Amino acid sequence: MNRNFKTLAASLLAGCMLLVSAQAASFPDVDANADYAEAIDYVSKEGIIVGDSNGNFNPNQTVTRAQMAAIICRMLGETEGMEKKEDFPDVPTSHWANAYISKAVELGIVSGYKDGTFGPSSNVSYEQAVTMIVRAIGESENAQESGGYPDGFLFVAKERGLLVGLSKEKGVPLSRSDVAILLYNYYIPEFMRG
């Protein structure tokens, strides 16, 4: 019976992966053959990263720190009952992402710069995005023990398989497709793909 269960589970997993592949690239600006097509399809269907009002995903558009805070909150399902706060002088309560940033601060996912600002319109760098995701998945302690910011967080991300398909350097801004790949690697590890 155990053997039959394993066969059934493998068949179901393979069928699910074919279904995901067949449905990839539901945006007109995402080529179905692009390396990031399945990742974009997954995160958009989960409501983590959404398209624009024209129905495009804009895969090459860089992600800001404010957008990354919103992505992380949606990833964690932390979007209900968010409060606007004055955590940073450059993120007034009128800023569209104020509540997301405040929630991400509350959860210990993001912090500001040494001068007390957050830089909501600044591009999120490779190491900043990876750090936010590693914190979001509860691996901060391991990252601190492995060298802290940024190298410890990058090390943990690599060990967890989050960096598969990305070859970025510290300081490089991440695109929407890059962030989709990071998240997809967390939700659907490489060994589970077809």
VOMI-648114 format. One record per residue (C-alpha): residue number from 1; residue in three letters; x, y, z. Coordinates in Angstrom, 2 decimals, always signed. Each point is the difference from the previous one (the first is absolute). Layout:
// residues N
{i->NUM | aa->ALA | px->X | py->Y | pz->Z}
...
// end
This chain:
// residues 194
{i->1 | aa->MET | px->+0.00 | py->+0.00 | pz->+0.00}
{i->2 | aa->ASN | px->+2.89 | py->+2.38 | pz->+0.78}
{i->3 | aa->ARG | px->+1.35 | py->-0.55 | pz->-3.51}
{i->4 | aa->ASN | px->-3.42 | py->+0.77 | pz->-1.52}
{i->5 | aa->PHE | px->-0.22 | py->+3.19 | pz->+2.04}
{i->6 | aa->LYS | px->+3.42 | py->+1.13 | pz->-1.23}
{i->7 | aa->THR | px->-0.98 | py->-0.71 | pz->-3.60}
{i->8 | aa->LEU | px->-3.27 | py->+1.90 | pz->+0.41}
{i->9 | aa->ALA | px->+1.76 | py->+2.96 | pz->+1.68}
{i->10 | aa->ALA | px->+2.62 | py->+0.14 | pz->-2.77}
{i->11 | aa->SER | px->-2.70 | py->-0.10 | pz->-2.68}
{i->12 | aa->LEU | px->-1.98 | py->+2.78 | pz->+1.67}
{i->13 | aa->LEU | px->+3.11 | py->+2.14 | pz->+0.38}
{i->14 | aa->ALA | px->+0.94 | py->-0.50 | pz->-3.66}
{i->15 | aa->GLY | px->-3.54 | py->+0.90 | pz->-1.07}
{i->16 | aa->CYS | px->+0.05 | py->+3.16 | pz->+2.09}
{i->17 | aa->MET | px->+3.33 | py->+1.03 | pz->-1.47}
{i->18 | aa->LEU | px->-1.33 | py->-0.51 | pz->-3.55}
{i->19 | aa->LEU | px->-3.03 | py->+2.10 | pz->+0.87}
{i->20 | aa->VAL | px->+2.20 | py->+2.79 | pz->+1.36}
{i->21 | aa->SER | px->+2.17 | py->-0.14 | pz->-3.14}
{i->22 | aa->ALA | px->-3.01 | py->+0.11 | pz->-2.29}
{i->23 | aa->GLN | px->-1.41 | py->+3.03 | pz->+1.77}
{i->24 | aa->ALA | px->+3.25 | py->+1.99 | pz->+0.15}
{i->25 | aa->ALA | px->+0.34 | py->+3.48 | pz->-1.46}
{i->26 | aa->SER | px->-3.49 | py->+1.37 | pz->+0.48}
{i->27 | aa->PHE | px->+1.26 | py->+3.52 | pz->-0.72}
{i->28 | aa->PRO | px->+0.45 | py->+1.35 | pz->-3.54}
{i->29 | aa->ASP | px->+3.46 | py->+1.37 | pz->+0.86}
{i->30 | aa->VAL | px->+1.27 | py->-3.32 | pz->+1.40}
{i->31 | aa->ASP | px->+1.29 | py->-2.43 | pz->-2.63}
{i->32 | aa->ALA | px->-1.22 | py->-3.52 | pz->+0.82}
{i->33 | aa->ASN | px->+3.55 | py->-1.27 | pz->-0.64}
{i->34 | aa->ALA | px->+1.71 | py->+2.47 | pz->+2.32}
{i->35 | aa->ASP | px->+1.95 | py->-1.51 | pz->+2.89}
{i->36 | aa->TYR | px->-2.17 | py->+1.93 | pz->+2.42}
{i->37 | aa->ALA | px->-3.42 | py->-0.70 | pz->-1.58}
{i->38 | aa->GLU | px->-1.09 | py->-2.70 | pz->+2.47}
{i->39 | aa->ALA | px->+1.21 | py->+2.05 | pz->+2.95}
{i->40 | aa->ILE | px->-1.97 | py->+3.04 | pz->-1.13}
{i->41 | aa->ASP | px->-3.09 | py->-2.09 | pz->-0.63}
{i->42 | aa->TYR | px->+0.24 | py->-1.54 | pz->+3.48}
{i->43 | aa->VAL | px->+0.50 | py->+3.21 | pz->+1.98}
{i->44 | aa->SER | px->-2.69 | py->+1.84 | pz->-1.96}
{i->45 | aa->LYS | px->-2.55 | py->-2.78 | pz->+0.54}
{i->46 | aa->GLU | px->+0.82 | py->+0.06 | pz->+3.70}
{i->47 | aa->GLY | px->-0.56 | py->+3.77 | pz->+0.06}
{i->48 | aa->ILE | px->+3.54 | py->+0.69 | pz->+1.23}
{i->49 | aa->ILE | px->+1.13 | py->+2.08 | pz->-2.99}
{i->50 | aa->VAL | px->-2.76 | py->+1.29 | pz->-2.23}
{i->51 | aa->GLY | px->-0.06 | py->+1.50 | pz->-3.46}
{i->52 | aa->ASP | px->-0.73 | py->+3.60 | pz->-0.88}
{i->53 | aa->SER | px->-3.30 | py->+1.58 | pz->-1.04}
{i->54 | aa->ASN | px->+0.76 | py->-0.83 | pz->-3.67}
{i->55 | aa->GLY | px->+0.36 | py->-3.71 | pz->+0.74}
{i->56 | aa->ASN | px->+3.79 | py->-0.03 | pz->-0.32}
{i->57 | aa->PHE | px->+2.49 | py->-1.40 | pz->+2.50}
{i->58 | aa->ASN | px->+2.98 | py->+2.19 | pz->-0.96}
{i->59 | aa->PRO | px->+2.58 | py->-2.71 | pz->+0.73}
{i->60 | aa->ASN | px->+3.03 | py->+2.26 | pz->-0.51}
{i->61 | aa->GLN | px->-1.25 | py->+2.89 | pz->+2.14}
{i->62 | aa->THR | px->+2.05 | py->+0.47 | pz->+3.16}
{i->63 | aa->VAL | px->-1.64 | py->-0.48 | pz->+3.39}
{i->64 | aa->THR | px->+0.08 | py->+2.79 | pz->+2.58}
{i->65 | aa->ARG | px->+0.46 | py->-0.51 | pz->+3.72}
{i->66 | aa->ALA | px->-3.64 | py->+1.01 | pz->+0.54}
{i->67 | aa->GLN | px->-1.18 | py->-2.53 | pz->-2.59}
{i->68 | aa->MET | px->+2.14 | py->-2.70 | pz->+1.61}
{i->69 | aa->ALA | px->-1.58 | py->+0.70 | pz->+3.40}
{i->70 | aa->ALA | px->-3.44 | py->-0.43 | pz->-1.58}
{i->71 | aa->ILE | px->+1.10 | py->-3.22 | pz->-1.72}
{i->72 | aa->ILE | px->+1.28 | py->-1.43 | pz->+3.28}
{i->73 | aa->CYS | px->-3.24 | py->+0.86 | pz->+1.83}
{i->74 | aa->ARG | px->-2.04 | py->-1.71 | pz->-2.72}
{i->75 | aa->MET | px->+2.38 | py->-2.98 | pz->+0.07}
{i->76 | aa->LEU | px->-0.62 | py->-0.38 | pz->+3.74}
{i->77 | aa->GLY | px->-3.75 | py->+0.63 | pz->-0.26}
{i->78 | aa->GLU | px->+0.45 | py->+3.02 | pz->+2.27}
{i->79 | aa->THR | px->-2.29 | py->+2.47 | pz->-1.77}
{i->80 | aa->GLU | px->-2.98 | py->+0.18 | pz->+2.35}
{i->81 | aa->GLY | px->-0.34 | py->+2.66 | pz->+2.66}
{i->82 | aa->MET | px->+3.17 | py->+1.82 | pz->-0.94}
{i->83 | aa->GLU | px->+0.48 | py->+3.39 | pz->+1.60}
{i->84 | aa->LYS | px->+1.66 | py->+3.08 | pz->-1.40}
{i->85 | aa->LYS | px->+2.82 | py->+1.24 | pz->+2.19}
{i->86 | aa->GLU | px->+2.70 | py->+2.63 | pz->-0.13}
{i->87 | aa->ASP | px->+2.98 | py->-2.35 | pz->+0.21}
{i->88 | aa->PHE | px->+2.12 | py->+1.97 | pz->-2.47}
{i->89 | aa->PRO | px->+0.03 | py->+3.70 | pz->-0.95}
{i->90 | aa->ASP | px->+0.07 | py->-0.89 | pz->-3.72}
{i->91 | aa->VAL | px->-3.06 | py->-2.28 | pz->+0.26}
{i->92 | aa->PRO | px->-2.88 | py->+2.28 | pz->+1.01}
{i->93 | aa->THR | px->-3.36 | py->-1.54 | pz->+0.84}
{i->94 | aa->SER | px->-1.18 | py->+1.18 | pz->-3.43}
{i->95 | aa->HIS | px->+2.55 | py->-2.25 | pz->-1.77}
{i->96 | aa->TRP | px->-1.67 | py->-2.93 | pz->-1.81}
{i->97 | aa->ALA | px->+2.27 | py->-2.55 | pz->+1.72}
{i->98 | aa->ASN | px->+0.03 | py->+1.49 | pz->+3.49}
{i->99 | aa->ALA | px->-2.09 | py->-2.78 | pz->+1.57}
{i->100 | aa->TYR | px->+2.01 | py->-2.72 | pz->-1.78}
{i->101 | aa->ILE | px->+3.29 | py->+1.50 | pz->+1.14}
{i->102 | aa->SER | px->-1.29 | py->+0.42 | pz->+3.57}
{i->103 | aa->LYS | px->-1.15 | py->-3.64 | pz->+0.06}
{i->104 | aa->ALA | px->+3.35 | py->-1.18 | pz->-1.38}
{i->105 | aa->VAL | px->+1.79 | py->+2.02 | pz->+2.70}
{i->106 | aa->GLU | px->-2.28 | py->-1.48 | pz->+2.66}
{i->107 | aa->LEU | px->+0.80 | py->-3.53 | pz->-1.26}
{i->108 | aa->GLY | px->+3.74 | py->+0.72 | pz->+0.06}
{i->109 | aa->ILE | px->+0.32 | py->-0.42 | pz->-3.76}
{i->110 | aa->VAL | px->+1.23 | py->+3.50 | pz->-0.96}
{i->111 | aa->SER | px->+1.85 | py->+2.84 | pz->+1.61}
{i->112 | aa->GLY | px->+1.11 | py->+3.41 | pz->-1.04}
{i->113 | aa->TYR | px->+3.34 | py->+1.50 | pz->-0.77}
{i->114 | aa->LYS | px->+2.40 | py->+1.38 | pz->+2.62}
{i->115 | aa->ASP | px->-1.34 | py->+3.51 | pz->-0.60}
{i->116 | aa->GLY | px->-3.48 | py->-1.11 | pz->+1.07}
{i->117 | aa->THR | px->-1.55 | py->-0.01 | pz->-3.48}
{i->118 | aa->PHE | px->-1.45 | py->-2.99 | pz->-1.85}
{i->119 | aa->GLY | px->+0.55 | py->+0.95 | pz->-3.63}
{i->120 | aa->PRO | px->-3.35 | py->-1.26 | pz->-1.32}
{i->121 | aa->SER | px->+0.73 | py->+1.05 | pz->-3.59}
{i->122 | aa->SER | px->+3.53 | py->-1.40 | pz->-0.03}
{i->123 | aa->ASN | px->+0.53 | py->-3.20 | pz->-1.95}
{i->124 | aa->VAL | px->+0.21 | py->-3.07 | pz->+2.19}
{i->125 | aa->SER | px->+3.43 | py->-1.56 | pz->-0.35}
{i->126 | aa->TYR | px->+0.69 | py->-3.69 | pz->-0.40}
{i->127 | aa->GLU | px->+1.22 | py->-0.37 | pz->+3.59}
{i->128 | aa->GLN | px->-2.85 | py->+2.07 | pz->+1.44}
{i->129 | aa->ALA | px->-2.66 | py->-2.08 | pz->-1.76}
{i->130 | aa->VAL | px->+1.67 | py->-3.26 | pz->+0.98}
{i->131 | aa->THR | px->+0.29 | py->+1.19 | pz->+3.60}
{i->132 | aa->MET | px->-3.70 | py->+0.90 | pz->+0.13}
{i->133 | aa->ILE | px->-1.00 | py->-3.41 | pz->-1.34}
{i->134 | aa->VAL | px->+2.35 | py->-1.88 | pz->+2.33}
{i->135 | aa->ARG | px->-1.45 | py->+1.92 | pz->+2.94}
{i->136 | aa->ALA | px->-3.54 | py->-0.67 | pz->-1.25}
{i->137 | aa->ILE | px->+0.57 | py->-3.76 | pz->-0.08}
{i->138 | aa->GLY | px->+1.35 | py->-0.01 | pz->+3.56}
{i->139 | aa->GLU | px->+3.69 | py->-0.54 | pz->-0.75}
{i->140 | aa->SER | px->+1.40 | py->+3.20 | pz->+1.57}
{i->141 | aa->GLU | px->+1.75 | py->-1.80 | pz->+2.82}
{i->142 | aa->ASN | px->+1.76 | py->-2.37 | pz->-2.39}
{i->143 | aa->ALA | px->+1.00 | py->+2.95 | pz->-2.18}
{i->144 | aa->GLN | px->+1.41 | py->+1.89 | pz->+2.99}
{i->145 | aa->GLU | px->+1.98 | py->-3.07 | pz->+1.07}
{i->146 | aa->SER | px->+1.31 | py->-0.32 | pz->-3.57}
{i->147 | aa->GLY | px->+1.46 | py->+3.51 | pz->-0.12}
{i->148 | aa->GLY | px->-2.92 | py->+2.44 | pz->+0.26}
{i->149 | aa->TYR | px->-0.90 | py->+2.59 | pz->-2.60}
{i->150 | aa->PRO | px->+0.47 | py->-0.43 | pz->-2.89}
{i->151 | aa->ASP | px->+2.21 | py->-3.08 | pz->-0.41}
{i->152 | aa->GLY | px->-1.72 | py->-2.17 | pz->+2.61}
{i->153 | aa->PHE | px->-3.38 | py->+0.66 | pz->-1.58}
{i->154 | aa->LEU | px->+1.34 | py->-0.76 | pz->-3.48}
{i->155 | aa->PHE | px->+1.58 | py->-3.21 | pz->+1.34}
{i->156 | aa->VAL | px->-3.27 | py->-1.19 | pz->+1.57}
{i->157 | aa->ALA | px->-1.92 | py->+0.90 | pz->-3.16}
{i->158 | aa->LYS | px->+2.43 | py->-2.04 | pz->-2.08}
{i->159 | aa->GLU | px->-0.21 | py->-2.94 | pz->+2.41}
{i->160 | aa->ARG | px->-3.81 | py->+0.09 | pz->-0.17}
{i->161 | aa->GLY | px->+0.09 | py->+0.04 | pz->-3.82}
{i->162 | aa->LEU | px->-1.49 | py->+3.48 | pz->-0.29}
{i->163 | aa->LEU | px->+2.69 | py->+1.24 | pz->-2.36}
{i->164 | aa->VAL | px->-0.45 | py->-2.67 | pz->-2.70}
{i->165 | aa->GLY | px->-0.23 | py->+1.72 | pz->-3.38}
{i->166 | aa->LEU | px->+1.40 | py->+3.33 | pz->+1.27}
{i->167 | aa->SER | px->+3.53 | py->+1.20 | pz->-0.54}
{i->168 | aa->LYS | px->+0.05 | py->+3.44 | pz->+1.56}
{i->169 | aa->GLU | px->+2.59 | py->+1.97 | pz->+1.90}
{i->170 | aa->LYS | px->-0.37 | py->+2.07 | pz->+3.14}
{i->171 | aa->GLY | px->-1.28 | py->+3.49 | pz->-0.68}
{i->172 | aa->VAL | px->-1.82 | py->-0.94 | pz->-3.22}
{i->173 | aa->PRO | px->-3.68 | py->+0.99 | pz->-0.07}
{i->174 | aa->LEU | px->-2.44 | py->-2.86 | pz->-0.46}
{i->175 | aa->SER | px->-2.69 | py->-0.14 | pz->-2.65}
{i->176 | aa->ARG | px->-3.52 | py->-1.27 | pz->+0.46}
{i->177 | aa->SER | px->+0.96 | py->-3.25 | pz->-1.75}
{i->178 | aa->ASP | px->+3.01 | py->-0.42 | pz->+2.34}
{i->179 | aa->VAL | px->-2.22 | py->+0.35 | pz->+3.07}
{i->180 | aa->ALA | px->-2.51 | py->-2.41 | pz->-1.52}
{i->181 | aa->ILE | px->+2.80 | py->-2.57 | pz->-0.42}
{i->182 | aa->LEU | px->+1.12 | py->+0.41 | pz->+3.64}
{i->183 | aa->LEU | px->-3.54 | py->-0.56 | pz->+1.25}
{i->184 | aa->TYR | px->-0.68 | py->-2.87 | pz->-2.38}
{i->185 | aa->ASN | px->+3.17 | py->-1.70 | pz->+1.19}
{i->186 | aa->TYR | px->-1.36 | py->+0.20 | pz->+3.54}
{i->187 | aa->TYR | px->-3.48 | py->-1.28 | pz->-0.80}
{i->188 | aa->ILE | px->+0.92 | py->-2.58 | pz->-2.68}
{i->189 | aa->PRO | px->+3.54 | py->-1.28 | pz->+0.66}
{i->190 | aa->GLU | px->+1.99 | py->-1.15 | pz->-3.02}
{i->191 | aa->PHE | px->-0.27 | py->-3.70 | pz->+0.91}
{i->192 | aa->MET | px->-3.81 | py->+0.24 | pz->-0.31}
{i->193 | aa->ARG | px->+0.04 | py->+1.32 | pz->-3.56}
{i->194 | aa->GLY | px->-0.50 | py->-2.05 | pz->-3.15}
// end
